[in-house]
Amino acid sequence: MRTLITTHFVSLDGVGEAPGGEPGYRHSGWTFDVDPDPTQYEVKGREQEEAEAFLMGRRSYDAFAPVWPTMDYFARFNAMPKYVVSSTLTDPEWTNTSVVSFDEVARLKEGEGGPILVQGSLELTQGLLAAGLVDEMRLMVFPVILGSGRRLFPDAAEDKVRLSLAETTTFTNGVQYQVFRPR
């Protein structure tokens, strides 16, 4: 069975929307408000090296697909199998990308291979948590309060999800890397 790992940039108040500068959002690029620490990006690089497949929702696909194939930093993601959970996307152009239904995610996990990484994809992550499909959550928590924007954790969740802190690191810029596992 494969491990499903979600990884997110979040503000201190839980906003995960548009951390990298995606156009059309009020606080777009909010991670750039914090001075970079090279070691935090080493952690993100290790996540890429560990992953053997990449799972995302339609919004994240639409944000990543035009940009990531042109960036050397994401070369591993570009080469690995990618799955988009969508009912509207029919013909993805990003190399090695397949469209799957939400119900197919459990079957992907049951298959052979290494970890499946979910990056971004707030709505998808919420659904995966509710369905009990997440094995590990990795949060890069930035010391900024945005006050508005889509949050990683929904306000109207039906059930709580209990987590155990497995790892934490604080970088010189105040960003915290937190790894949680469901109990």
C-alpha positions as CSV (number, residue, x, y, z in Angstrom):
1,M,0.0,0.0,0.0
2,R,1.2,3.5,-0.9
3,T,1.5,6.4,1.6
4,L,-0.6,9.5,0.8
5,I,1.2,12.7,2.1
6,T,-0.3,16.2,1.9
7,T,2.0,19.2,2.0
8,H,1.0,22.8,2.3
9,F,2.2,26.4,2.8
10,V,-0.2,28.0,5.4
11,S,-0.4,31.3,7.2
12,L,-0.6,31.4,10.9
13,D,-4.4,31.7,10.6
14,G,-4.7,28.7,8.3
15,V,-5.0,30.3,4.9
16,G,-3.5,28.2,2.2
17,E,-4.7,30.1,-0.9
18,A,-2.3,31.5,-3.5
19,P,1.0,31.3,-1.5
20,G,3.2,31.4,-4.6
21,G,1.8,34.5,-6.4
22,E,-1.1,33.0,-8.4
23,P,-3.0,35.9,-10.0
24,G,-6.4,37.0,-8.9
25,Y,-6.2,36.5,-5.2
26,R,-6.2,39.3,-2.5
27,H,-3.1,38.1,-0.7
28,S,-1.4,36.4,-3.7
29,G,2.3,35.6,-3.0
30,W,2.1,36.0,0.8
31,T,5.0,33.6,1.4
32,F,7.3,36.2,-0.2
33,D,6.5,38.5,2.8
34,V,8.9,36.3,4.9
35,D,12.6,36.4,4.2
36,P,13.7,33.1,2.6
37,D,15.7,30.5,4.5
38,P,17.5,28.1,2.1
39,T,17.1,25.2,4.5
40,Q,13.3,25.3,4.3
41,Y,13.5,24.7,0.5
42,E,15.9,21.8,1.1
43,V,13.0,20.2,3.0
44,K,10.7,20.8,0.1
45,G,13.3,19.3,-2.2
46,R,13.4,16.2,-0.1
47,E,9.6,15.9,-0.4
48,Q,10.0,15.9,-4.2
49,E,12.7,13.2,-4.1
50,E,10.6,11.0,-1.8
51,A,7.4,11.2,-3.9
52,E,6.7,8.7,-6.7
53,A,3.4,10.2,-7.8
54,F,1.7,13.6,-7.6
55,L,-2.0,14.0,-6.9
56,M,-3.8,17.4,-7.2
57,G,-7.2,19.0,-7.6
58,R,-8.3,20.8,-10.7
59,R,-7.5,24.3,-9.4
60,S,-3.9,23.3,-8.5
61,Y,-3.5,21.6,-11.8
62,D,-4.6,24.8,-13.6
63,A,-2.0,26.8,-11.5
64,F,0.9,24.4,-11.7
65,A,0.6,23.0,-15.3
66,P,1.5,26.2,-17.2
67,V,4.5,27.0,-14.9
68,W,6.1,24.0,-13.4
69,P,7.2,22.3,-16.6
70,T,9.4,25.3,-17.4
71,M,11.2,25.3,-14.0
72,D,14.2,23.1,-13.3
73,Y,13.3,23.0,-9.6
74,F,10.2,20.9,-10.4
75,A,11.9,18.5,-12.9
76,R,11.1,15.5,-10.8
77,F,7.4,16.4,-10.6
78,N,7.4,16.9,-14.3
79,A,8.7,13.4,-14.9
80,M,6.6,11.5,-12.4
81,P,3.0,10.2,-12.8
82,K,0.5,12.9,-12.0
83,Y,-3.2,12.5,-11.2
84,V,-5.8,15.2,-11.2
85,V,-9.1,14.7,-9.4
86,S,-11.6,16.4,-11.6
87,S,-15.0,15.9,-13.2
88,T,-14.4,18.6,-15.8
89,L,-10.8,18.2,-17.1
90,T,-10.7,15.7,-20.0
91,D,-7.4,16.1,-21.8
92,P,-4.6,17.2,-19.5
93,E,-1.6,18.6,-21.4
94,W,1.0,18.2,-18.7
95,T,3.2,15.2,-19.4
96,N,2.3,11.9,-17.6
97,T,-1.0,13.3,-16.2
98,S,-4.1,11.3,-15.8
99,V,-7.6,12.4,-14.7
100,V,-9.1,10.4,-11.9
101,S,-12.3,10.5,-9.9
102,F,-12.2,11.0,-6.1
103,D,-13.3,7.4,-5.6
104,E,-10.2,6.2,-7.6
105,V,-7.8,7.8,-5.0
106,A,-8.3,4.9,-2.6
107,R,-7.4,2.4,-5.4
108,L,-4.3,4.4,-6.2
109,K,-3.2,4.1,-2.6
110,E,-3.8,0.4,-2.6
111,G,-1.5,0.0,-5.6
112,E,2.3,-0.7,-5.7
113,G,4.8,2.1,-5.5
114,G,6.1,4.8,-3.3
115,P,4.5,7.8,-1.7
116,I,1.8,9.9,-3.4
117,L,2.2,13.6,-2.7
118,V,-0.6,16.2,-2.6
119,Q,0.6,19.8,-2.8
120,G,-1.8,22.7,-2.6
121,S,-5.2,21.4,-3.5
122,L,-7.1,22.6,-0.4
123,E,-10.5,21.2,-1.3
124,L,-9.0,17.9,-2.3
125,T,-7.1,17.7,1.0
126,Q,-10.2,18.4,3.0
127,G,-12.0,15.6,1.2
128,L,-9.1,13.2,1.6
129,L,-9.0,13.9,5.4
130,A,-12.7,13.4,5.7
131,A,-12.4,10.0,3.9
132,G,-9.5,8.9,6.1
133,L,-7.1,8.7,3.2
134,V,-4.3,10.9,4.5
135,D,-1.3,9.2,6.1
136,E,0.7,12.3,6.8
137,M,0.2,16.1,6.7
138,R,3.2,18.4,6.3
139,L,2.7,22.0,6.9
140,M,5.1,24.9,6.3
141,V,3.5,27.5,8.6
142,F,4.5,31.1,7.8
143,P,4.4,33.8,10.6
144,V,1.9,36.0,8.8
145,I,-1.8,36.5,9.5
146,L,-3.8,37.2,6.4
147,G,-7.3,37.5,7.8
148,S,-9.0,36.3,4.7
149,G,-8.7,33.7,2.0
150,R,-9.4,30.0,1.6
151,R,-8.3,28.0,4.6
152,L,-6.7,24.6,4.6
153,F,-9.2,23.4,7.3
154,P,-12.9,24.0,6.6
155,D,-15.1,25.8,9.1
156,A,-17.9,23.4,8.6
157,A,-16.2,20.0,8.9
158,E,-18.5,17.2,10.0
159,D,-16.0,15.4,12.1
160,K,-12.8,16.2,13.9
161,V,-9.5,14.6,12.8
162,R,-7.1,13.8,15.6
163,L,-3.5,14.1,14.7
164,S,-0.2,13.4,16.4
165,L,2.8,15.7,15.9
166,A,5.6,13.6,14.4
167,E,8.2,16.3,13.7
168,T,8.7,20.0,14.0
169,T,11.4,22.3,12.8
170,T,11.7,26.1,13.1
171,F,13.7,27.9,10.5
172,T,15.7,31.1,11.1
173,N,12.9,33.2,9.5
174,G,10.3,31.9,11.9
175,V,8.6,29.5,9.4
176,Q,7.8,26.2,11.1
177,Y,7.7,22.9,9.4
178,Q,5.2,20.5,11.1
179,V,4.6,16.9,10.3
180,F,1.3,15.3,11.6
181,R,-0.1,11.8,11.3
182,P,-3.7,10.9,12.0
183,R,-4.2,8.9,15.2
